[in-house]
């Protein structure tokens, strides 16, 4: 795979408190595949398995714009609105079960993204409140789906099978009640639904593909944390941090299978860091409560759950040059 891109952006101050920005990105991606399709081996020996590899190559390019309007109501409160277009290169199916599927890539997928929000630092910069709303339209989403072949069993192929709408709200807050102490609290809501989903098999009777929710995308996320910094001596600093992140339940497969659902869960992390001149020494703990959760679940020949990181501790040393 080879990728090439360049990006340019211009900011123009139309008024003292109004700034316009415009940018553009050009991308070019080239992908090659050298593949032996997944097929059954006739007979009882591996010597009878097909051994003819196939080769394919495809290139895609894209021009994506970006526009932003920033308006400062006062030095501490700013509102903004933006539009941008995103692009994901096409791709080959590395587990294709047919020759045609192995050398035929899916086309690129694109997204048009709109966002508006407010950023503010209030009460002498002791309180920060940022809130934003986002709306995204996805087209030509790449998904593995079953494709019926006349005279053969259905084959799994990578297609531009779906389109979707994703929207949500994010709230970010920070509070500095006393010197050295910072309290953070964030919450996010995401509504991710398919507008269309073609060639999808395995749906329950009467179920429509547009009723499905995105797999592994939680509707709600939240975070609460605290950081306390204190001076040690003339120039050294000691920092204590603890944070708790939480996410609502998610489906781990495209079909939203109930048995493969991951319940809501939270993770507790903490760290202590000591800074001396250019050196940093720290100890940390991740998933301190040892919460059990799974990133991926499957129910093929048997139930499988690929768990997330368990509780672990560590130490680190860093230096700035």
Buried (B, 14 or more C-beta within 10 A) or exposed (E): EEEEEEEEEEEEEEEEEEBBBEBBBEBBBBBEBEBBBBEEEEEEEEEEEEEEEBEBEBEBBBEBEBBBBBBBEEEBBBBBBBEBBBBBBBBBBEEBBBBEBBBBBBBBBBBBBBBBBBBBBEEEEEBBBBBBBBBBBBBBBBBBBBBEEEEEEEBBBBBBBBBBEBBBBBBBBBBBEEEBBBBBBBBBBBBBEBBEBEBBEEBEEEEEBEEBBBBEBBBBBBBBBBBBBEEEEEEEBBBBBBBBBBBBEBBBBBBBBEEBBBEEBBBBBBBBBBBEEEEBEBEBBBBBEEBEBBEBBBEEEEEEBEEBEEEEEEEEEEEEE
